[in-house]
Amino acid sequence: MLTTKKKQNIIKKNQVHATDTGSPEVQIAMISERIDELALHLKKHKKDNHSRRGLIKMVADRRSHLKHLEKTDKSRHEKVAKKLKA
């Protein structure tokens, strides 16, 4: 689970303008952070199938956000893709 401070840091790193909290870049970054945390949880708790299902849903959600961003603005999509790979 993401704490408020972690969320604020993620938003600050990925926001497009000063009051941005819901752009695709921010949403993708938030989902990616949640995916990372849940993946660590599942390494410890291998039989937690309910959380595994949630992880799969989050990965699909992130993929759909990325596809939408790719369709609307290729340059922004490339920036987000570079951040995810790094």
Phi and psi restraints in degrees (value plus and minus 20) as a CYANA .aco file:
   2 LEU   PHI    -102.8   -62.8
   2 LEU   PSI     112.4   152.4
   3 THR   PHI    -100.8   -60.8
   3 THR   PSI     146.0   186.0
   4 THR   PHI     -82.1   -42.1
   4 THR   PSI     -58.9   -18.9
   5 LYS   PHI     -85.4   -45.4
   5 LYS   PSI     -61.4   -21.4
   6 LYS   PHI     -82.8   -42.8
   6 LYS   PSI     -62.7   -22.7
   7 LYS   PHI     -81.7   -41.7
   7 LYS   PSI     -63.8   -23.8
   8 GLN   PHI     -83.0   -43.0
   8 GLN   PSI     -60.2   -20.2
   9 ASN   PHI     -84.1   -44.1
   9 ASN   PSI     -62.0   -22.0
  10 ILE   PHI     -83.5   -43.5
  10 ILE   PSI     -63.0   -23.0
  11 ILE   PHI     -83.1   -43.1
  11 ILE   PSI     -65.2   -25.2
  12 LYS   PHI     -81.6   -41.6
  12 LYS   PSI     -58.2   -18.2
  13 LYS   PHI     -91.3   -51.3
  13 LYS   PSI     -49.0    -9.0
  14 ASN   PHI    -135.9   -95.9
  14 ASN   PSI     -21.5    18.5
  15 GLN   PHI     -92.5   -52.5
  15 GLN   PSI     127.8   167.8
  16 VAL   PHI    -103.1   -63.1
  16 VAL   PSI     -58.3   -18.3
  17 HIS   PHI    -157.4  -117.4
  17 HIS   PSI     157.3   197.3
  18 ALA   PHI     -80.8   -40.8
  18 ALA   PSI     -55.4   -15.4
  19 THR   PHI    -124.5   -84.5
  19 THR   PSI      -2.7    37.3
  20 ASP   PHI     -97.3   -57.3
  20 ASP   PSI     104.2   144.2
  21 THR   PHI    -152.1  -112.1
  21 THR   PSI     -26.7    13.3
  22 GLY   PHI    -151.1  -111.1
  22 GLY   PSI      -5.2    34.8
  23 SER   PHI     -88.6   -48.6
  23 SER   PSI     140.4   180.4
  24 PRO   PHI     -76.9   -36.9
  24 PRO   PSI     -55.8   -15.8
  25 GLU   PHI     -81.2   -41.2
  25 GLU   PSI     -64.6   -24.6
  26 VAL   PHI     -87.1   -47.1
  26 VAL   PSI     -63.9   -23.9
  27 GLN   PHI     -82.9   -42.9
  27 GLN   PSI     -62.7   -22.7
  28 ILE   PHI     -84.4   -44.4
  28 ILE   PSI     -61.0   -21.0
  29 ALA   PHI     -84.5   -44.5
  29 ALA   PSI     -60.7   -20.7
  30 MET   PHI     -84.5   -44.5
  30 MET   PSI     -65.8   -25.8
  31 ILE   PHI     -82.9   -42.9
  31 ILE   PSI     -61.0   -21.0
  32 SER   PHI     -82.2   -42.2
  32 SER   PSI     -61.3   -21.3
  33 GLU   PHI     -84.8   -44.8
  33 GLU   PSI     -61.7   -21.7
  34 ARG   PHI     -84.5   -44.5
  34 ARG   PSI     -57.9   -17.9
  35 ILE   PHI     -82.5   -42.5
  35 ILE   PSI     -63.8   -23.8
  36 ASP   PHI     -81.3   -41.3
  36 ASP   PSI     -65.1   -25.1
  37 GLU   PHI     -84.5   -44.5
  37 GLU   PSI     -61.1   -21.1
  38 LEU   PHI     -89.8   -49.8
  38 LEU   PSI     -53.4   -13.4
  39 ALA   PHI     -84.0   -44.0
  39 ALA   PSI     -60.6   -20.6
  40 LEU   PHI     -83.2   -43.2
  40 LEU   PSI     -60.5   -20.5
  41 HIS   PHI     -80.8   -40.8
  41 HIS   PSI     -62.8   -22.8
  42 LEU   PHI     -92.6   -52.6
  42 LEU   PSI     -40.2    -0.2
  43 LYS   PHI     -88.5   -48.5
  43 LYS   PSI     -54.4   -14.4
  44 LYS   PHI    -100.5   -60.5
  44 LYS   PSI     -59.7   -19.7
  45 HIS   PHI    -134.4   -94.4
  45 HIS   PSI      61.2   101.2
  46 LYS   PHI     -88.1   -48.1
  46 LYS   PSI     -42.9    -2.9
  47 LYS   PHI    -118.0   -78.0
  47 LYS   PSI      -9.3    30.7
  48 ASP   PHI    -102.8   -62.8
  48 ASP   PSI      62.4   102.4
  49 ASN   PHI     -94.1   -54.1
  49 ASN   PSI     -45.3    -5.3
  50 HIS   PHI     -86.7   -46.7
  50 HIS   PSI     -62.6   -22.6
  51 SER   PHI     -89.5   -49.5
  51 SER   PSI     -54.0   -14.0
  52 ARG   PHI     -82.1   -42.1
  52 ARG   PSI     -59.3   -19.3
  53 ARG   PHI     -84.2   -44.2
  53 ARG   PSI     -61.5   -21.5
  54 GLY   PHI     -82.4   -42.4
  54 GLY   PSI     -57.9   -17.9
  55 LEU   PHI     -83.0   -43.0
  55 LEU   PSI     -63.4   -23.4
  56 ILE   PHI     -83.5   -43.5
  56 ILE   PSI     -59.2   -19.2
  57 LYS   PHI     -85.0   -45.0
  57 LYS   PSI     -60.0   -20.0
  58 MET   PHI     -86.6   -46.6
  58 MET   PSI     -59.4   -19.4
  59 VAL   PHI     -83.1   -43.1
  59 VAL   PSI     -61.7   -21.7
  60 ALA   PHI     -85.6   -45.6
  60 ALA   PSI     -59.3   -19.3
  61 ASP   PHI     -83.8   -43.8
  61 ASP   PSI     -63.8   -23.8
  62 ARG   PHI     -83.3   -43.3
  62 ARG   PSI     -60.0   -20.0
  63 ARG   PHI     -82.7   -42.7
  63 ARG   PSI     -60.6   -20.6
  64 SER   PHI     -89.3   -49.3
  64 SER   PSI     -56.1   -16.1
  65 HIS   PHI     -82.7   -42.7
  65 HIS   PSI     -61.5   -21.5
  66 LEU   PHI     -86.2   -46.2
  66 LEU   PSI     -60.6   -20.6
  67 LYS   PHI     -82.9   -42.9
  67 LYS   PSI     -61.9   -21.9
  68 HIS   PHI     -82.8   -42.8
  68 HIS   PSI     -64.4   -24.4
  69 LEU   PHI     -85.2   -45.2
  69 LEU   PSI     -55.9   -15.9
  70 GLU   PHI     -85.4   -45.4
  70 GLU   PSI     -59.1   -19.1
  71 LYS   PHI     -88.9   -48.9
  71 LYS   PSI     -58.1   -18.1
  72 THR   PHI    -106.6   -66.6
  72 THR   PSI     -58.5   -18.5
  73 ASP   PHI    -172.5  -132.5
  73 ASP   PSI      80.6   120.6
  74 LYS   PHI     -83.3   -43.3
  74 LYS   PSI     -59.4   -19.4
  75 SER   PHI     -86.2   -46.2
  75 SER   PSI     -61.3   -21.3
  76 ARG   PHI     -85.1   -45.1
  76 ARG   PSI     -57.6   -17.6
  77 HIS   PHI     -82.8   -42.8
  77 HIS   PSI     -62.3   -22.3
  78 GLU   PHI     -84.1   -44.1
  78 GLU   PSI     -58.9   -18.9
  79 LYS   PHI     -83.4   -43.4
  79 LYS   PSI     -64.5   -24.5
  80 VAL   PHI     -85.5   -45.5
  80 VAL   PSI     -61.2   -21.2
  81 ALA   PHI     -82.7   -42.7
  81 ALA   PSI     -58.8   -18.8
  82 LYS   PHI     -84.9   -44.9
  82 LYS   PSI     -60.9   -20.9
  83 LYS   PHI     -84.7   -44.7
  83 LYS   PSI     -58.0   -18.0
  84 LEU   PHI     -88.1   -48.1
  84 LEU   PSI     -56.7   -16.7
  85 LYS   PHI     -94.9   -54.9
  85 LYS   PSI     -46.7    -6.7
